[in-house]
Amino acid sequence: MTIPVGVELGPLGDEYIMDICDNLKKLFGSESDLVGIKLVDDQHSAIIERYNAIVDCLGSGDVDGNGWSMFKDLLLFFELHFAFEEKMMRIMKYPGFITHERIHARFIGNVSSFVEKINENEETFRWLMTYVGQWFLGHAVICDEEFGEFEALYSRGFGSEGFIEGGGV
């Protein structure tokens, strides 16, 4: 597999990856809770820590040594995080559960497929890290934040009947 046409990656300091890291820091600052569910926000912070550690590997040129094993650890953590979120959604009867579960499954499927097909070199690793970072930013800001809004209502005694997916109450 090669990097898609039109995607250009420069030397480390890849502007795409560095922008992702900056945006993750802004969204998930030391005291910010994007979703508002402590365990979910804590897991998001752990994902960001793992992501940033991998970016550090890219910066030091250690993709072959530690980068790929750290990436596989990140992917496993995503799977555990998704299982936790999905369990919460089922318990709360979250109306967006099926869609959210499918989004998780598609992400894991895509990344797993990419990992199987790509050449394990630094250029494709950068592309994969860009994909994962962009996906996580979008997913956390839109899908997980919406679930957080639902959970806030749920914890105050409002059930799924009062929640309209994509628009709160």
C-alpha positions as CSV (number, residue, x, y, z in Angstrom):
1,M,0.0,0.0,0.0
2,T,1.3,3.5,-0.8
3,I,0.4,6.8,0.6
4,P,-2.7,8.2,-1.2
5,V,-2.2,10.5,-4.1
6,G,-2.1,14.1,-3.0
7,V,-0.9,13.4,0.5
8,E,2.6,14.8,0.9
9,L,4.6,14.2,4.0
10,G,7.7,16.2,4.9
11,P,10.5,15.4,7.3
12,L,9.7,14.9,11.0
13,G,8.1,17.8,12.2
14,D,5.4,16.7,9.7
15,E,3.0,19.6,9.8
16,Y,0.0,17.3,9.8
17,I,1.2,15.2,12.8
18,M,2.4,18.3,14.7
19,D,-1.0,20.0,14.1
20,I,-2.8,17.0,15.4
21,C,-0.6,17.0,18.5
22,D,-1.3,20.7,19.0
23,N,-5.0,20.2,18.6
24,L,-5.1,17.3,21.0
25,K,-3.3,19.4,23.6
26,K,-5.8,22.2,23.1
27,L,-8.8,19.9,23.4
28,F,-7.6,17.6,26.1
29,G,-5.6,20.1,28.2
30,S,-4.6,19.1,31.8
31,E,-7.9,20.2,33.3
32,S,-10.3,20.0,30.3
33,D,-12.9,17.3,30.1
34,L,-14.2,17.2,26.5
35,V,-16.7,14.5,27.0
36,G,-17.5,15.1,30.6
37,I,-17.4,11.5,31.7
38,K,-14.4,11.1,33.9
39,L,-13.4,7.6,32.9
40,V,-13.8,8.3,29.2
41,D,-11.9,11.5,29.4
42,D,-9.1,9.7,31.4
43,Q,-9.0,7.1,28.7
44,H,-8.8,9.8,26.0
45,S,-5.9,11.3,27.9
46,A,-4.2,7.9,27.9
47,I,-4.7,7.6,24.1
48,I,-3.1,11.0,23.6
49,E,-0.1,10.1,25.8
50,R,0.4,6.9,23.8
51,Y,0.0,8.8,20.5
52,N,2.5,11.5,21.6
53,A,5.0,8.9,22.6
54,I,4.8,7.4,19.2
55,V,5.3,10.8,17.6
56,D,8.4,11.1,19.8
57,C,9.6,7.9,18.3
58,L,9.1,9.4,14.8
59,G,11.2,12.4,15.9
60,S,14.0,10.2,17.1
61,G,13.9,8.0,14.1
62,D,13.0,4.9,16.2
63,V,10.1,3.7,14.2
64,D,11.6,0.3,13.5
65,G,12.8,-0.2,17.1
66,N,9.8,0.9,19.1
67,G,7.3,2.7,16.9
68,W,5.5,-0.3,15.5
69,S,5.2,-2.1,18.9
70,M,4.0,1.1,20.5
71,F,1.5,1.5,17.7
72,K,0.1,-2.0,18.3
73,D,-0.3,-1.1,22.0
74,L,-2.2,2.0,21.0
75,L,-4.5,0.0,18.8
76,L,-5.2,-2.4,21.6
77,F,-5.9,0.4,24.0
78,F,-8.4,1.9,21.4
79,E,-10.2,-1.5,21.4
80,L,-10.4,-1.6,25.2
81,H,-11.6,2.0,25.3
82,F,-14.2,1.3,22.6
83,A,-15.5,-1.8,24.6
84,F,-15.8,0.4,27.7
85,E,-17.7,3.1,25.9
86,E,-20.0,0.7,24.1
87,K,-20.8,-1.1,27.4
88,M,-21.8,2.3,28.9
89,M,-23.9,3.1,25.9
90,R,-25.8,-0.2,26.1
91,I,-26.5,0.2,29.8
92,M,-27.8,3.7,29.2
93,K,-29.7,2.7,26.1
94,Y,-28.0,5.5,24.2
95,P,-29.9,6.0,20.9
96,G,-26.7,6.5,18.9
97,F,-25.2,3.3,20.1
98,I,-25.5,1.3,16.9
99,T,-24.0,4.1,14.8
100,H,-21.2,4.7,17.3
101,E,-20.4,1.0,17.5
102,R,-20.1,0.8,13.7
103,I,-17.8,3.8,13.6
104,H,-15.6,2.1,16.2
105,A,-15.6,-1.2,14.2
106,R,-14.9,0.6,10.9
107,F,-11.9,2.5,12.4
108,I,-10.4,-0.7,13.9
109,G,-11.0,-2.6,10.7
110,N,-9.4,0.2,8.5
111,V,-6.4,0.5,10.7
112,S,-5.9,-3.2,11.0
113,S,-6.2,-3.5,7.2
114,F,-3.7,-0.7,6.7
115,V,-1.2,-2.3,9.1
116,E,-1.4,-5.6,7.2
117,K,-0.9,-4.1,3.8
118,I,1.6,-1.3,4.3
119,N,5.3,-1.6,4.1
120,E,6.7,-1.1,7.5
121,N,8.7,2.0,6.7
122,E,8.8,5.5,8.2
123,E,6.8,7.2,5.4
124,T,3.8,4.9,5.6
125,F,4.1,4.9,9.4
126,R,3.7,8.7,9.3
127,W,0.7,8.4,7.0
128,L,-0.9,5.9,9.4
129,M,-0.2,8.2,12.4
130,T,-1.8,11.1,10.6
131,Y,-4.9,9.0,9.8
132,V,-5.2,7.8,13.4
133,G,-4.7,11.3,14.8
134,Q,-7.2,13.0,12.5
135,W,-9.8,10.2,13.0
136,F,-9.4,10.5,16.8
137,L,-9.8,14.3,16.8
138,G,-13.0,14.1,14.8
139,H,-14.4,11.2,16.6
140,A,-13.8,12.7,20.1
141,V,-15.0,16.1,19.2
142,I,-18.2,15.0,17.5
143,C,-19.3,11.5,18.4
144,D,-17.9,11.2,22.0
145,E,-18.9,14.7,22.9
146,E,-22.5,14.0,21.8
147,F,-22.5,10.8,24.0
148,G,-21.2,13.0,26.9
149,E,-24.2,15.3,26.5
150,F,-26.5,12.3,26.6
151,E,-24.8,10.9,29.7
152,A,-25.1,14.2,31.4
153,L,-28.9,14.1,30.9
154,Y,-29.0,10.4,31.7
155,S,-27.3,11.0,35.1
156,R,-29.8,13.7,35.9
157,G,-32.6,11.3,35.4
158,F,-33.6,11.9,31.8
159,G,-33.7,8.7,29.7
160,S,-33.1,8.3,26.0
161,E,-36.7,9.3,25.2
162,G,-35.7,13.0,25.9
163,F,-32.6,12.9,23.7
164,I,-32.5,13.5,20.0
165,E,-29.3,12.2,18.4
166,G,-27.3,15.0,16.8
167,G,-29.0,17.7,18.8
168,G,-29.3,17.0,22.5
169,V,-32.8,17.5,24.0
